Amino acid sequence: MAKRFPPPPLQGLKRQLDRARGGEATPSGFVRQTFCLTREEARAKAREWFDAYPKAAYWTEVESWRQLEGDRIEFTMRRLSSAD
């Protein structure tokens, strides 16, 4: 008979997700924030990030994105926490 093990603790994953959603810097030094907006609002939000945090200084980028129903876009913006 196989021995059953308890599920692994998920507190570390939960903390990492909370940091990422809250806009705190991760150990890698990047700040990530996820948005779910209409197509036009998503473009405006991405432009806002690129204007506030220039790519050359903060390595700002759209890390990932996907199209949802109803012409909504879910996307994650990433930038360095500070420019040196």
C-alpha positions in Angstrom: 0.0 0.0 0.0 1.4 3.4 -1.0 2.0 6.0 1.7 0.2 9.2 1.3 2.1 12.5 1.8 0.4 15.8 2.7 0.3 18.5 0.0 3.3 20.8 0.0 3.0 24.1 1.8 2.0 27.0 -0.5 2.9 29.9 1.7 6.0 30.8 -0.4 4.1 30.8 -3.6 1.3 32.9 -2.0 3.8 35.5 -0.8 5.4 35.7 -4.3 2.0 36.2 -5.9 1.0 38.8 -3.4 4.3 40.7 -4.0 3.8 40.5 -7.8 0.2 41.7 -7.6 1.0 44.5 -5.2 3.8 45.9 -7.3 6.6 45.1 -4.9 10.0 44.3 -6.2 10.9 40.6 -6.4 14.3 39.2 -5.5 15.3 39.6 -9.2 14.8 43.4 -8.7 11.8 43.6 -11.1 8.4 45.1 -10.3 5.6 43.3 -12.0 2.0 44.4 -12.2 -0.9 42.6 -14.0 -3.8 44.4 -15.5 -7.1 43.3 -17.2 -8.4 46.1 -19.4 -10.2 46.8 -22.6 -7.9 47.0 -25.7 -7.8 50.8 -25.7 -7.3 51.1 -21.9 -4.5 48.5 -22.1 -2.7 50.5 -24.7 -3.0 53.6 -22.6 -1.8 51.9 -19.5 1.2 50.4 -21.3 2.0 53.9 -22.7 1.7 55.3 -19.2 4.3 52.8 -17.9 6.7 53.5 -20.8 6.4 57.3 -20.3 6.8 57.0 -16.5 9.6 54.4 -16.6 11.6 54.8 -19.8 12.7 51.5 -21.3 16.4 52.5 -21.5 16.6 53.2 -17.7 14.1 50.7 -16.2 14.1 47.9 -18.8 10.3 48.3 -19.0 8.4 45.8 -21.1 5.1 44.0 -21.6 6.2 40.7 -20.1 3.2 38.7 -21.2 -0.3 39.3 -22.5 -3.4 37.4 -23.7 -6.7 38.3 -25.3 -9.8 37.5 -23.3 -13.5 37.4 -24.3 -15.1 40.8 -25.0 -12.0 42.5 -26.4 -10.3 42.5 -23.0 -6.5 42.1 -22.7 -4.8 40.7 -19.6 -1.2 41.7 -19.5 1.8 42.0 -17.1 4.1 45.0 -17.1 7.6 44.6 -15.8 10.3 47.2 -14.9 13.3 47.5 -12.6 12.5 48.9 -9.2 14.9 51.8 -9.7 17.1 53.2 -12.3 20.8 53.5 -11.4 
